[in-house]
């Protein structure tokens, strides 16, 4: 595929970073629009989103350095290549840090938590869809070997160096599967907010739907570096997916129960 989107002289612009950045920008714009619809100050949603994003990136980077500090001492310039390394477990830990930062900001600014979560549900899923497109181009989170007509084959040495993608082997474009699922989910979540359903619906559906997409697509993704659970029957992201599904189902059930009790 194309791990480098383009280059200017000796400066290379990685596909993963560029496409992910585009997804973040579109997600921020969508969050602003949805905030207006539900009556939350767009600037608060913007500040919360930027704070959560920066916290996620910084936390994931610091954890990556902490787990590889011996290599960093031997190769200090390795720091420049950390942006090319993607680990789902560290990314998950970074996301938890970002979520905590967002929660603290929302409490300080006295934002309604469920409505704010509804506003952010579709933008977050949209950003994840674009991130998977970037991963497809870069070879990150590559799929298992496949013989299907739509299989992809990585040939760029940079895909192997930056993401560990196997060269010359046809694999499932699992990132495209995930991107399609996330994009479809994002459109549905935005529609829920536009329809002004009860508070918490978009957030609950987002957790549940995102967990389902993550769990299912992991079966076509190579397990290398993703943590083996139950003797390899599941991996780390799938356990996280189960937690997301349970959290989403619990949130939806709780909102329905409270609504029924007030009826």
C-alpha positions as CSV (number, residue, x, y, z in Angstrom):
1,X,0.0,0.0,0.0
2,X,1.2,3.6,0.6
3,X,2.8,4.2,4.0
4,X,4.0,7.6,2.7
5,X,1.3,9.9,1.5
6,X,3.8,12.3,-0.2
7,X,7.2,13.8,0.5
8,X,8.8,17.1,0.1
9,X,12.5,16.5,-0.5
10,X,13.7,14.4,2.4
11,X,10.6,15.2,4.5
12,X,8.1,12.3,4.4
13,X,4.5,12.7,5.3
14,X,3.2,9.4,6.7
15,X,-0.2,8.3,5.4
16,X,-1.3,7.2,8.9
17,X,-0.6,10.5,10.6
18,X,-2.1,12.6,7.7
19,X,-5.3,10.6,7.4
20,X,-5.8,10.4,11.2
21,X,-5.3,14.1,11.5
22,X,-7.9,14.7,8.8
23,X,-10.3,12.5,10.8
24,X,-9.6,14.4,14.0
25,X,-10.3,17.7,12.2
26,X,-13.6,16.5,10.7
27,X,-14.6,15.0,14.1
28,X,-14.0,18.4,15.8
29,X,-16.1,20.1,13.2
30,X,-18.9,17.6,13.7
31,X,-18.7,17.9,17.5
32,X,-19.2,21.7,17.1
33,X,-22.3,21.2,15.0
34,X,-23.8,18.6,17.3
35,X,-23.1,20.8,20.4
36,X,-25.2,23.6,18.9
37,X,-28.1,21.2,18.3
38,X,-28.2,20.0,21.9
39,X,-27.6,23.5,23.4
40,X,-24.0,23.1,24.7
41,X,-21.5,25.9,24.2
42,X,-19.4,24.8,21.3
43,X,-16.2,26.3,22.8
44,X,-16.5,23.9,25.8
45,X,-16.8,20.9,23.5
46,X,-13.8,22.1,21.5
47,X,-11.7,22.6,24.7
48,X,-12.8,19.3,26.1
49,X,-11.9,17.5,22.8
50,X,-8.5,19.1,22.5
51,X,-7.7,18.4,26.1
52,X,-8.7,14.7,25.8
53,X,-6.8,14.3,22.5
54,X,-3.6,15.8,23.8
55,X,-3.8,13.8,27.1
56,X,-4.4,10.6,25.1
57,X,-1.4,11.2,22.8
58,X,0.9,12.3,25.6
59,X,0.0,9.4,27.9
60,X,0.4,6.8,25.1
61,X,3.8,8.3,24.2
62,X,5.0,8.3,27.8
63,X,4.0,4.7,28.3
64,X,5.7,3.7,25.1
65,X,8.9,5.4,26.3
66,X,8.6,3.9,29.8
67,X,8.3,0.3,28.5
68,X,11.2,0.8,26.1
69,X,13.5,3.1,28.1
70,X,16.5,0.8,27.7
71,X,16.3,1.0,23.9
72,X,15.9,4.8,24.2
73,X,19.1,5.1,26.1
74,X,21.0,3.2,23.5
75,X,19.3,4.9,20.6
76,X,18.2,8.4,21.6
77,X,17.2,9.3,18.0
78,X,14.6,6.5,18.2
79,X,12.3,9.1,19.8
80,X,11.8,10.5,16.3
81,X,10.4,7.3,15.1
82,X,7.9,6.7,17.9
83,X,5.1,8.3,15.9
84,X,5.3,5.3,13.5
85,X,4.8,2.7,16.2
86,X,1.2,1.7,17.0
87,X,0.3,-0.6,19.9
88,X,-3.4,-1.2,20.6
89,X,-2.8,-1.8,24.3
90,X,-0.9,1.4,24.8
91,X,-3.4,3.3,22.7
92,X,-6.2,1.9,25.0
93,X,-4.3,3.1,28.1
94,X,-3.9,6.5,26.5
95,X,-7.6,6.6,25.6
96,X,-8.5,6.0,29.3
97,X,-6.3,8.9,30.3
98,X,-8.0,11.1,27.7
99,X,-11.4,10.0,29.0
100,X,-10.4,10.9,32.5
101,X,-9.2,14.3,31.4
102,X,-12.5,14.9,29.6
103,X,-14.5,13.9,32.6
104,X,-12.6,16.2,34.9
105,X,-13.1,19.1,32.5
106,X,-16.8,18.4,32.1
107,X,-17.3,18.4,35.8
108,X,-15.3,21.6,36.3
109,X,-17.3,23.4,33.6
110,X,-20.6,21.8,34.9
111,X,-21.4,20.3,31.6
112,X,-24.3,17.7,31.5
113,X,-22.3,14.5,31.3
114,X,-24.7,12.3,29.3
115,X,-25.6,15.0,26.8
116,X,-21.9,15.8,26.3
117,X,-21.2,12.1,25.8
118,X,-23.9,12.0,23.2
119,X,-22.3,15.0,21.4
120,X,-18.9,13.3,21.3
121,X,-20.1,9.8,20.4
122,X,-20.3,10.3,16.6
123,X,-17.2,12.4,16.3
124,X,-15.1,9.9,18.2
125,X,-16.3,7.0,16.0
126,X,-15.8,9.1,12.9
127,X,-12.2,9.8,13.9
128,X,-11.6,6.1,14.5
129,X,-12.9,5.4,11.0
130,X,-10.4,7.7,9.4
131,X,-7.7,6.3,11.7
132,X,-8.4,2.8,10.3
133,X,-8.1,4.2,6.7
134,X,-4.7,5.6,7.6
135,X,-3.7,2.2,9.2
136,X,-4.8,0.5,6.0
137,X,-2.5,2.6,3.9
138,X,0.4,2.3,6.4
139,X,0.1,-1.4,7.0
140,X,-0.6,-0.9,10.7
141,X,-2.9,-3.5,12.4
142,X,-2.8,-5.6,9.3
143,X,-5.0,-8.6,8.6
144,X,-4.4,-12.3,8.5
145,X,-3.5,-14.1,5.2
146,X,-6.4,-14.2,2.8
147,X,-7.3,-15.5,-0.7
148,X,-10.3,-13.3,-1.2
149,X,-10.4,-11.1,-4.4
150,X,-10.2,-7.9,-2.3
151,X,-7.1,-9.0,-0.3
152,X,-4.2,-6.4,-0.2
153,X,-0.5,-7.0,-0.5
154,X,2.1,-4.7,1.1
155,X,5.3,-4.3,-0.8
156,X,6.8,-1.1,0.6
157,X,9.8,-1.7,3.0
158,X,8.6,1.3,5.0
159,X,5.3,-0.6,5.8
160,X,7.4,-3.4,7.3
161,X,9.8,-1.1,9.1
162,X,7.2,1.2,10.6
163,X,4.3,-1.1,11.2
164,X,5.7,-4.7,10.9
165,X,3.4,-5.4,7.9
166,X,4.3,-8.7,6.1
167,X,5.6,-8.0,2.6
168,X,4.4,-10.0,-0.5
169,X,1.6,-11.8,1.4
170,X,-2.0,-11.2,0.6
171,X,-3.9,-10.3,3.7
172,X,-7.4,-9.2,4.7
173,X,-7.9,-5.4,4.5
174,X,-9.3,-5.6,8.0
175,X,-8.7,-1.9,8.5
176,X,-11.2,-1.3,5.7
177,X,-13.7,-3.5,7.4
178,X,-13.4,-1.6,10.6
179,X,-13.4,1.8,8.9
180,X,-16.7,0.9,7.1
181,X,-18.3,-0.3,10.3
182,X,-17.2,2.8,12.2
183,X,-18.3,5.2,9.5
184,X,-21.7,3.6,9.3
185,X,-22.0,3.7,13.1
186,X,-20.9,7.4,13.2
187,X,-23.7,8.3,10.7
188,X,-26.2,6.5,12.8
189,X,-25.0,8.2,16.0
190,X,-25.2,11.6,14.4
191,X,-28.8,10.9,13.3
192,X,-29.7,9.9,16.9
193,X,-28.5,13.3,18.1
194,X,-30.3,15.1,15.3
195,X,-33.5,13.4,16.3
196,X,-33.0,14.6,19.9
197,X,-33.6,11.2,21.5
198,X,-33.2,10.9,25.3
199,X,-29.9,11.8,26.9
200,X,-27.4,8.9,26.9
201,X,-28.9,7.1,23.8
202,X,-26.1,8.1,21.4
203,X,-23.4,7.4,24.0
204,X,-24.8,4.0,24.8
205,X,-25.3,3.0,21.2
206,X,-21.8,4.2,20.4
207,X,-20.2,2.1,23.2
208,X,-22.3,-1.0,22.2
209,X,-21.8,-0.6,18.4
210,X,-18.2,0.3,18.7
211,X,-17.6,-2.7,20.8
212,X,-19.3,-5.0,18.3
213,X,-17.3,-3.6,15.4
214,X,-14.0,-4.0,17.3
215,X,-14.8,-7.5,18.5
216,X,-15.9,-8.8,15.1
217,X,-13.1,-7.3,13.0
218,X,-10.4,-8.6,15.3
219,X,-11.1,-12.1,14.0
220,X,-9.5,-11.0,10.6
221,X,-6.7,-9.1,12.2
222,X,-3.2,-10.5,12.9
223,X,-2.8,-11.2,16.7
224,X,0.9,-10.2,16.8
225,X,1.4,-7.8,19.7
226,X,-2.3,-7.6,20.6
227,X,-2.2,-9.9,23.7
228,X,-3.5,-13.5,23.7
229,X,-6.4,-14.3,26.0
230,X,-7.9,-17.7,26.8
231,X,-5.1,-19.6,25.0
232,X,-5.4,-17.3,21.9
233,X,-9.2,-17.6,21.5
234,X,-9.4,-13.9,22.1
235,X,-7.0,-10.9,22.1
236,X,-6.7,-7.8,24.3
237,X,-8.8,-5.5,22.1
238,X,-11.6,-8.1,22.1
239,X,-11.7,-8.1,25.8
240,X,-11.9,-4.3,25.7
241,X,-14.7,-4.7,23.1
242,X,-16.7,-6.9,25.5
243,X,-16.3,-4.2,28.2
244,X,-17.6,-1.6,25.8
245,X,-20.6,-3.6,24.8
246,X,-21.5,-4.3,28.4
247,X,-21.0,-0.6,29.4
248,X,-23.2,0.5,26.4
249,X,-25.9,-2.0,27.2
250,X,-25.9,-1.1,30.9
251,X,-26.2,2.6,30.0
252,X,-29.1,2.1,27.7
253,X,-30.9,-0.2,30.1
254,X,-30.4,2.3,33.0
255,X,-31.8,5.1,30.9
256,X,-34.8,3.0,29.8
257,X,-35.4,1.9,33.4
258,X,-35.4,5.5,34.8
259,X,-37.7,6.7,32.0
260,X,-40.1,3.9,32.7
261,X,-40.1,4.6,36.5
262,X,-41.0,8.3,35.7
263,X,-43.8,7.3,33.3
